[in-house]
Amino acid sequence: MPGYLQNQARITQIKSVYTPNQVANYLSAIKFEPTTSEDDIVNARFTTSVENLERIMRNHLLTFPWENTMMHYAPDHKMDVSANGLYERFIHRAQGGSYCFGQNGLLLEILRGLGYRAYSGSARVNRNFQQPELVPAYGSLNHMVLFVQPGADGSETFFVDVGFGAYGLVRPIPLSDSQDDWVYGAFPGEAHRFTRTLPFHSSLDPASNPAQKKWNLEVGTAENGVLDLNNPWKRLYSFTEEEFTQNDYEDANIAVSQTAEVTLFTENVLAVKYALDTSGVNPESDLCRLILYGKEVRKNGQAGSEVLRTLEKEHERLDALKQLFGIEISQAGIGNIQGRRPALPV
């Protein structure tokens, strides 16, 4: 069934910070077909359909890696999530990608430039998502997500997220908690759905405030290669429909990238890249994920997980980042990471 915001609210059309030329360059970079020119965009000839939205998501994920390398290899150890900085890194210089604030921040403005009605929100990631039997342990509001309404009018709403990395969405999903409104993930053994629940940590009486219900994105994974929707689902994160702004993400980005605390991002150089899984059930459509975590690069797909490379030295990691993830890091980066927790021997 269709998905909607509360009270079937309608998103208004917002002008993109990117020019039609920049939007056309993005579509060219992700190899979007049919070819769309700057003139097509200026004259609103791009069809803002769900089908095109899915094509954009898929091509985006196949083109740009999810990663945090600049946290560790850049001289200032900063992740630039400004609109200009993202365009330069992703499109103009084609040096790599970013994490959620960069991935979804770029996509939000591209979608607006194409004529989609869209806005962004924030989610709390569940630190216990790998253990569905445990009570969720939510972090702060530091994951950016998107709400998109196709077409020039109407209020049917789709949820989009190209910035979660492993286990993330690969296609739009209706904003609906109907049991029938699940979508496949990267391959046939993975699916996503929404549930809605009251926050267990709330101080408010749920009976007197039912609007406290939160949306939850959950992932279902196959056992022995078979996807059973009746098995326990893993809750990835929780969110509301509240709109957030670039200022919110700039602050959250600093909190994530500049913290002195021990976190997933401060402890690791991370990268995730989607690729066609030529060994999958449907080699022309199934995807797999290449994941750099710790000292390993793994391929995760329908057939399971396999180690592609083991990394012992910094030059081995830089080589893997370039060859497998398309991330360019200069040799000076080896000096910049030394003394930081994720550093490997030179």
N, C-alpha and C positions, 0 to 999 in steps of 0.2 A: 504494500500500500504506500501511497505518497508520504513523504516526511515534511514536517512543518515546524517552524518556530512557534513559541507560545502564542496563542490567539491568531495563528496564521499570519504573523507579522510579515510585512513586505520590506525587503532591503531596497534602498534607493541606489540609483546609479551615481558612483563617485568617480571623478576624473583621476586618472592614473598619474603618478609622478613621472612615469616614463613617456617618452615621445612615441608617436607611431613608428618612427624609424627604429627605435630601440626595441619595441615590441616585435616588429618584423624580424629584427636580428635574432631575438630570442627564439622565435619559431624556426628560423633557419638553423640555429645552433642545435635544437633538439630534433631536427629533421622531420618537422611536422608536415604531413601531407593531407590535402593538396597544398601546394605552395601558396603562401599568402603574402602579398606585397604590402608595402607601406600604403599605397593608394587604396588597397582593399580595406585596410584598417581605418584610414581617414574617412572613407565613404561608407563605413559600417556594413561592409559586405561579408564580414566573418559571422558565421552562424553560431550563436552562443547556445549550443545544444548540450545535452548530457553526454552524448556520444563524443563530441569534440572535447569536452572536459575530460573524459576518460582517456582519450588519445593524448592529450596534453600531459596528464599525470604520468601515464606510462612512459612516454618519451622523455619527460623530465627525469624520471627515476633512472632510465637507461643511460642518460647523458651525464648527470651531475652526481658526484659522490656525496654522501652524508659523512661529515668528518669534522674533527676539531684540531687539525694539525697546527694552525696558526697560534693556538694557545701555547704550544711548546716550541715551535721552530721559528716563529717570527721574533725579531729583535725586541719588540715591546710586549710580546706574548698576548696581544689583544686580538679578539675576534671582531672584525668590522661588520656590523649588520646594518649599516646605512644603505639607503637605496643606491647611491652612487657607487659605494664600495662594493656592493653585491654585483652590480652590473659589470663593473670592471673585472672582478675576480671570475665570475661565472661566464660572461659572454665575451668581453673585449680581450682579456688576456687568456681566458680559458685555462686558468691555473689550478682549478679544483672546485670545491663546494663549500659547505658550511654545515652547521647543525640547524635545529628547528627554526630559530629566529631568522637565519639567513635563507634557508630553503623556502619556508612558507612566506617570509617577507617578500622575497623576489616574486614568488608565484602570485601573491595577492595583487601586486601592482600590475603584473602581466595580465591577469584575468580582468582587472578593471579596464586596462587599456584595450582589451578585445571586446568589451561591452558587457561582460558578466557583472551581475550585481553581487557584491561580496563584501564581507567584513571579517575581522579576525577576533579570536577569543584566546583564553588561556586555560590550561589544564594542569591538574596535579597528578604527577606520575606515581603509580603504585610501586613502591620498592619491593613488595612481596609478589609481584605478578608471576614469577616463576613457580610460586607455591600457592595455588588457588585454595588450598585447605586452610591457609592462614588468613587472619583478619587483614584487610588492606592497610598498608602503611604509606600514607600519602605525603609527598614532599610539598614544597611551596608552589605557587602558581608560576612555573617556569617552563612550560611547554606551550608553544604557539600552535594554534589550530585555525582552520578556515571554515566559514559558512558561505555557501554559494547558492544563488538562485539563477537558473538558466533562463534565457528568453528575456524579452523586454518588459514583461509584466508577469503577474502571478506570484504566488508565495510558496510554491513547492521548493523545498530546501534540501540541499545535499551537503554532506560533511566531507571535507578534503584535508588531507595531511600528508605531505611528502617529506616531513622532517623528523620522523620517529626512528628511522634506521631499521634495525632488526625487528621483525614482527609487525612492521607498519603496514598501513593501507597501501594498495597499489591502484585503487579505483575509487570513484566517488561512492558514498553510501548514503541512502536516504536517512534523514534525521527522524528515525522512527524506531520505537522499541517493540514493534510487532515481531513475533517469532519468525515470521516469513521473510523479514527484511534483512537477511544476512547476505553477505557477498563473499565470493572467493578471494583469497589472498594471492600471494605470488605464484602459487602452484595448487594443484587439486587437493593437497593434504592440508590446506590452511584456509580458514574463513574468519570473517569479522562480523560482529553484530553489536547492537546497542542494548543496554538495559538501563532502567531508571530506578534509583534507590534513594532512600533518605540517608543523609550522612550520619553515621553512627556516633560521630564526635560532637554533634550539634548540641548547643545548650537550649535550643528552642523546642517547644512542645510540638512534635510532628502532627498531632491531631488538629492543632489550631493553625498550623502553617504548612499545608501540603505543598506549597510552592518551593519548599526547601529541597525537593527532589533534585538529584543530580543525574546527569547523563554519564554513562560509563561505556567506554569502548573496550570490547573484549575480543580475544583471539582464541579460536579453537584450532587444535593441531591434531594431526593424524597419529594413530597408534598402529604400528606395523603396516604403515602405508595406507591405512583406511581412515577416512574422516568420519567420525561418528558425532553428530551434533548433540547427542545426549550425554556425551562425556563432559567432565568439568571444563569450563572455559576459564581462561586467564584474563583477569582484568588489567588492562594496560594503564589506563588513566581515567580520571573523573573530571567533568567540566560542567559549566553552566552556559547559558546563552548570552551572557554579558559581553559587550563589546570592549575590546582593549585597544590601546593606541601604540604608536611607535615609541612614545616616551616610556610606556610600560615595558616594552621589550628591550629598549636600551638599558634600562635599570636592571631588568632581569638578566640580561646578557652579562653585565658587569658582575652581578652576584654569582653567576655560574662560572665565568671564565677567570675572574680575578680573586676568587675566594682562597683563603689559606687553609680551609678545611679539607679533609680527605674525602674526595668524591670520585665517582666514576670518571669524570672528565679531568680532574687534576692528577689522577693516578695513572691515566692511560692515554696513549695516542690511539685514536679510534677512527675507523673508516668502514663504511658500508657502501657497496656498489651493486646495483642490480644488473643482471645480464640475462640474455636468453639461455635457457637450460636445454642445450642441444641433446642431452641425454635423458630428458624428461619424457613424460607421457605424450605431451603435445609440443614437440621441439620448436614449432614456429610461434607458440604463444606462451608456454610456461616460462616463468622466470625463476632464477635462483639468486641468492645473495652471496656476494663475496664479502667476508667480514674479517677485518684486521683488529685483533684484540690480544693484548699481551704480546707474546712472542710468536703468535701463529696467525696465518691467513687461512681461513676455512671457506669452503663452499657449502652452503646450506640450501638444499632443494628437496624435491619430492623423494629422491632416493636416500635422503638422510644427510649426514654431515661428513665431510672429508677434509683432511689437512692438505692444503696446497703447498704451503711453504712454512718453514720454521726459521725464525729470525733471531740471530745471535748478536749481530753487529749493526751499528747505525746505518752503514752504507747498504746493508741488506734490506733494511726497512725502507730507506729512501728509494731503492730500486723497486721494491714491491709496490710502494705507493705510486710510483710513476707508471710502471708497466700494467698493473692490475686495476688501479683506481683512477689513473689519469691526473694525479696530483703532483705538480711540479714544486720541488723544494730545492733551493740552492745548497751548495756545500756549506755555505755559511750557517745554514740551519743546524748543522751538527754541533757547532760551537754554541749556538743559542740554547739548545736543549740540555747541554751539560750542566749538572748540578740540580736538575729537576728530577722528580721521582720516576717518570717514565723513561729516562735516558737509558740507552743501551751502550755497551762498550764501543769505543771508536775502532 
